[in-house]
């Protein structure tokens, strides 16, 4: 049986059609019924249903007008709308999809079709909600790491956006670059597990203290754990590999060259560029030119040469991000 918390608003001016849909769905879902467009809009605002089954041909206000209004209002814009209609003209279907409907069911309705379409679109809603929840967890863990690290949230914002710019320049698709944008804030989450006496020390770390600090990538990977979410898996990979170096001298695994995951290589460049050009309790901010001189010198050592070339190529976009997310 489906989760009884799923609420469906069924809209049709013909009571017989409402009865048919009630018979098909009432065992599995909480149902709300409306016999007019205005009533549908009021109930949608009031109840925030998970899905709306909407007739098109209604007096006073058509289903197309109802859908358009729903999509124009913040509170109801995300609710999926399935048109249930006797209309079969492709022009009508195209118009419905253009204004935001997710599907069509034709009358007379088939019990199997109604159940399958409703189940499919509710599962898509749940998947979207799960992705949004995971993203919120990632962002809040990143915030926790910032408090521990005594850095501003602006560092994480800047380096995440730098990472996206570099990823796109490297040839990533928009969706893959956006995934990196959302995963990059997790790069230092492992610092949560490092002692305050080390994290907050104003002076240079001793060799023993630095050895402890070098454990944060592995701690970050353990915090993020084994997860089938693409986003959290990528965040774990970034946390674990952003201190690896192109020449193999990095940590924790001493990976070299293309054995380092590409996202980790990108975040390494973004993170160092922002750290050097930002003021810290233990140092003044370097100028952009000083930073570029250093990073050019590290081509083939710390950084993949191609990524330093892309950093310089995309410098205008990088500096625009830097100006947009200034430290307080």
Wavefront OBJ file of the C-alpha trace (Angstrom):
o trace
v 0.000 0.000 0.000
v 1.195 3.532 -0.792
v 2.121 6.007 1.948
v -1.236 7.348 3.195
v 0.376 10.761 3.663
v 0.380 11.312 -0.090
v -2.459 13.720 -0.827
v -4.027 14.051 -4.273
v -6.339 16.893 -5.307
v -8.838 15.660 -7.927
v -10.543 18.399 -9.960
v -13.510 17.812 -12.282
v -16.871 19.549 -12.697
v -18.620 16.198 -13.350
v -19.428 14.261 -10.127
v -19.413 10.966 -12.052
v -15.776 11.499 -13.058
v -14.825 12.297 -9.458
v -16.504 9.073 -8.329
v -14.524 7.013 -10.855
v -11.187 8.462 -9.736
v -12.160 8.081 -6.077
v -12.890 4.409 -6.648
v -9.487 3.893 -8.295
v -7.360 5.802 -5.764
v -9.091 6.016 -2.374
v -7.483 2.865 -0.924
v -3.967 4.203 -1.407
v -4.097 7.991 -1.071
v -5.728 10.816 0.842
v -8.067 12.447 -1.682
v -9.426 15.997 -1.852
v -12.066 16.916 -4.422
v -12.874 20.174 -6.234
v -15.662 20.796 -8.770
v -14.386 24.111 -10.134
v -11.149 25.893 -10.948
v -11.524 28.469 -8.178
v -12.219 25.773 -5.598
v -9.167 23.856 -6.866
v -6.905 26.901 -6.397
v -8.219 27.468 -2.859
v -7.738 23.809 -1.849
v -4.281 23.658 -3.434
v -3.164 26.683 -1.396
v -4.777 25.324 1.748
v -3.667 21.662 1.583
v -0.458 21.672 -0.518
v -1.285 18.305 -2.181
v 1.497 16.082 -3.519
v -0.220 15.765 -6.915
v -3.174 17.289 -8.792
v -5.388 15.436 -11.274
v -7.025 18.205 -13.293
v -9.838 18.189 -15.837
v -9.382 20.631 -18.742
v -12.934 21.299 -19.950
v -14.636 23.079 -17.050
v -17.012 26.075 -17.093
v -15.880 29.483 -15.819
v -12.208 28.508 -15.482
v -10.545 25.844 -17.637
v -7.962 23.393 -16.377
v -5.339 25.163 -18.506
v -6.082 28.427 -16.672
v -5.966 26.658 -13.312
v -2.609 25.090 -14.150
v -1.167 28.416 -15.309
v -2.256 30.062 -12.048
v -0.842 27.228 -9.934
v 2.531 27.510 -11.682
v 2.622 31.289 -11.178
v 2.294 31.037 -7.394
v 5.322 30.143 -5.271
v 3.347 27.996 -2.836
v 1.894 25.721 -5.539
v 4.377 25.979 -8.439
v 6.172 22.715 -7.598
v 3.040 20.553 -7.330
v 2.898 18.193 -10.347
v -0.264 18.490 -12.441
v -1.640 15.647 -14.552
v -4.427 16.589 -16.945
v -7.314 14.113 -17.094
v -9.201 14.957 -20.257
v -11.219 13.757 -23.206
v -9.199 16.088 -25.437
v -6.746 14.263 -27.658
v -5.569 17.048 -29.955
v -1.747 17.312 -30.001
v -2.050 21.108 -29.867
v -3.908 20.873 -26.565
v -1.260 18.475 -25.188
v 1.568 20.761 -26.261
v -0.139 23.740 -24.627
v -0.561 21.802 -21.399
v 3.095 20.798 -21.262
v 4.139 24.359 -22.102
v 2.356 25.736 -19.047
v 3.840 23.123 -16.717
v 1.757 19.915 -16.707
v 3.787 16.716 -16.272
v 1.442 14.226 -17.964
v -1.913 13.514 -19.632
v -4.467 10.778 -18.916
v -7.261 10.455 -21.473
v -10.909 9.741 -20.666
v -12.470 7.307 -20.289
v -9.715 6.515 -17.786
v -8.095 3.126 -17.333
v -7.615 1.994 -13.728
v -4.128 0.597 -14.480
v -3.029 3.755 -16.303
v -4.233 6.098 -13.554
v -2.501 4.102 -10.835
v 0.746 3.786 -12.809
v 0.956 7.488 -13.735
v 0.143 8.640 -10.204
v 2.704 6.263 -8.706
v 5.384 7.368 -11.193
v 4.969 11.084 -10.586
v 4.776 10.732 -6.816
v 8.025 8.741 -6.877
v 9.646 11.561 -8.897
v 8.496 14.086 -6.286
v 9.965 11.943 -3.519
v 13.260 11.616 -5.424
v 13.428 15.414 -5.805
v 12.742 15.867 -2.091
v 15.457 13.336 -1.224
v 17.994 15.143 -3.428
v 17.075 18.458 -1.819
v 17.435 16.973 1.680
v 20.850 15.524 0.866
v 21.981 18.877 -0.484
v 20.829 20.585 2.719
v 22.808 18.045 4.789
v 25.912 18.661 2.667
v 25.566 22.426 3.083
v 25.061 22.213 6.845
v 28.018 19.881 7.347
v 30.096 22.342 5.338
v 28.925 25.123 7.634
v 29.960 23.059 10.679
v 33.438 22.627 9.203
v 33.725 26.394 8.668
v 33.000 27.068 12.361
v 35.686 24.576 13.305
v 38.204 26.026 10.870
v 37.680 29.649 11.940
v 37.135 30.569 8.284
v 34.293 32.583 6.827
v 31.536 30.930 4.861
v 32.612 33.100 1.967
v 35.725 30.941 1.430
v 33.535 27.905 0.837
v 31.219 29.885 -1.442
v 34.093 31.254 -3.506
v 36.066 28.045 -3.927
v 32.906 26.098 -4.797
v 32.021 28.569 -7.545
v 35.651 28.662 -8.752
v 35.451 24.862 -8.996
v 32.325 25.089 -11.152
v 33.961 27.630 -13.508
v 37.054 25.430 -13.903
v 34.926 22.314 -14.400
v 32.921 23.931 -17.214
v 36.128 25.180 -18.852
v 37.533 21.651 -18.638
v 34.500 20.346 -20.524
v 32.067 19.237 -17.823
v 28.349 19.303 -18.615
v 26.264 21.848 -16.694
v 24.799 19.116 -14.471
v 28.201 17.610 -13.650
v 29.656 21.054 -12.908
v 26.668 21.853 -10.664
v 27.214 18.586 -8.814
v 30.801 19.663 -8.093
v 29.583 23.107 -6.983
v 27.404 21.405 -4.366
v 29.997 18.789 -3.313
v 32.999 21.139 -3.018
v 31.891 22.687 0.330
v 32.610 19.287 1.893
v 36.321 19.364 1.043
v 37.402 20.152 4.629
v 34.581 18.524 6.602
v 37.140 16.193 8.216
v 38.559 19.129 10.162
v 35.629 18.587 12.531
v 37.655 15.642 13.844
v 40.908 17.565 14.418
v 41.702 18.893 17.915
v 41.012 22.594 18.555
v 44.564 23.008 19.877
v 45.761 22.301 16.329
v 42.939 23.884 14.357
v 43.000 27.171 16.251
v 46.760 27.467 16.768
v 47.839 30.923 15.531
v 51.451 29.991 14.768
v 53.117 27.359 12.609
v 52.270 23.721 13.334
v 54.930 21.329 14.583
v 55.694 18.247 12.470
v 53.586 16.131 14.835
v 50.693 18.581 14.691
v 50.853 18.699 10.897
v 50.751 14.896 10.794
v 47.520 15.103 12.794
v 46.133 17.798 10.467
v 46.886 15.565 7.477
v 44.349 13.063 8.793
v 41.398 15.354 7.949
v 40.808 14.026 4.392
v 40.384 10.483 5.704
v 38.212 11.687 8.587
v 36.062 13.582 6.076
v 35.630 10.446 3.987
v 34.591 8.512 7.101
v 32.078 11.207 8.114
v 30.459 11.077 4.673
v 30.536 7.272 4.725
v 29.245 4.761 2.194
v 26.265 6.249 0.394
v 24.488 5.492 -2.881
v 23.826 9.214 -3.425
v 25.897 10.583 -6.316
v 26.252 13.904 -4.509
v 27.511 12.465 -1.227
v 29.807 10.015 -3.055
v 31.346 12.934 -4.945
v 31.676 14.972 -1.732
v 33.505 12.030 -0.153
v 35.842 11.769 -3.146
v 36.609 15.509 -3.000
v 37.199 15.404 0.759
v 39.599 12.480 0.347
v 41.613 13.723 -2.659
v 41.833 17.537 -2.639
v 45.275 17.448 -0.941
v 46.767 14.999 -3.445
v 49.368 16.552 -5.761
v 49.994 16.039 -9.466
v 53.591 14.859 -8.817
v 52.522 12.310 -6.180
v 53.826 14.229 -3.153
v 50.407 14.960 -1.645
v 48.362 13.165 0.994
v 46.749 10.985 2.257
v 47.388 8.370 -0.484
v 50.242 9.922 -2.509
v 48.204 9.616 -5.708
v 49.868 10.922 -8.865
v 48.679 12.519 -12.122
v 45.432 11.190 -13.519
v 45.145 8.664 -10.687
v 43.809 11.655 -8.733
v 40.075 12.023 -9.506
v 39.518 15.038 -11.742
v 37.103 16.688 -9.303
v 39.755 16.464 -6.578
v 42.323 18.086 -8.889
v 39.905 20.926 -9.686
v 39.026 21.588 -6.035
v 42.757 21.643 -5.148
v 43.304 24.551 -7.562
v 40.185 26.423 -6.445
v 40.947 25.926 -2.752
v 44.587 27.056 -2.923
v 43.800 30.075 -5.118
v 41.210 31.292 -2.625
v 43.321 30.498 0.462
v 46.278 32.473 -0.906
v 44.245 35.495 -2.032
v 42.353 35.690 1.310
v 43.437 37.106 4.640
v 43.866 34.584 7.457
v 44.704 35.014 11.164
v 48.238 33.845 10.364
v 48.832 35.735 7.070
v 47.846 38.665 4.904
v 46.107 38.134 1.570
v 48.423 37.670 -1.407
v 47.762 39.709 -4.524
v 46.237 37.908 -7.488
v 49.487 38.338 -9.424
v 51.604 36.901 -6.579
v 49.206 33.977 -6.343
v 49.344 33.293 -10.093
v 53.159 33.391 -10.054
v 53.178 30.786 -7.271
v 50.575 28.593 -8.953
v 52.370 28.749 -12.323
v 55.504 27.568 -10.504
v 53.482 24.641 -9.132
v 52.318 23.460 -12.584
v 53.256 19.812 -12.877
v 54.125 19.693 -9.162
v 51.096 20.464 -7.009
v 48.659 21.107 -9.849
v 47.714 19.593 -13.184
v 49.200 22.018 -15.764
v 45.979 22.126 -17.801
v 44.021 23.403 -14.798
v 46.421 26.294 -14.177
v 46.028 27.271 -17.847
v 42.238 27.214 -17.389
v 42.517 29.237 -14.168
v 44.288 31.991 -16.105
v 41.898 31.657 -19.041
v 38.878 32.055 -16.734
v 40.445 34.674 -14.463
v 37.806 37.341 -15.199
v 35.014 34.977 -14.127
v 37.018 33.913 -11.060
v 37.632 37.520 -9.990
v 33.942 38.358 -10.485
v 33.086 35.556 -8.036
v 35.759 36.808 -5.635
v 34.208 40.302 -5.701
v 30.684 38.928 -5.309
v 31.464 36.805 -2.221
v 33.677 39.161 -0.211
v 34.576 38.354 3.375
v 32.598 40.367 5.893
l 1 2 3 4 5 6 7 8 9 10 11 12 13 14 15 16 17 18 19 20 21 22 23 24 25 26 27 28 29 30 31 32 33 34 35 36 37 38 39 40 41 42 43 44 45 46 47 48 49 50 51 52 53 54 55 56 57 58 59 60 61 62 63 64 65 66 67 68 69 70 71 72 73 74 75 76 77 78 79 80 81 82 83 84 85 86 87 88 89 90 91 92 93 94 95 96 97 98 99 100 101 102 103 104 105 106 107 108 109 110 111 112 113 114 115 116 117 118 119 120 121 122 123 124 125 126 127 128 129 130 131 132 133 134 135 136 137 138 139 140 141 142 143 144 145 146 147 148 149 150 151 152 153 154 155 156 157 158 159 160 161 162 163 164 165 166 167 168 169 170 171 172 173 174 175 176 177 178 179 180 181 182 183 184 185 186 187 188 189 190 191 192 193 194 195 196 197 198 199 200 201 202 203 204 205 206 207 208 209 210 211 212 213 214 215 216 217 218 219 220 221 222 223 224 225 226 227 228 229 230 231 232 233 234 235 236 237 238 239 240 241 242 243 244 245 246 247 248 249 250 251 252 253 254 255 256 257 258 259 260 261 262 263 264 265 266 267 268 269 270 271 272 273 274 275 276 277 278 279 280 281 282 283 284 285 286 287 288 289 290 291 292 293 294 295 296 297 298 299 300 301 302 303 304 305 306 307 308 309 310 311 312 313 314 315 316 317 318 319 320 321 322 323 324 325 326 327 328
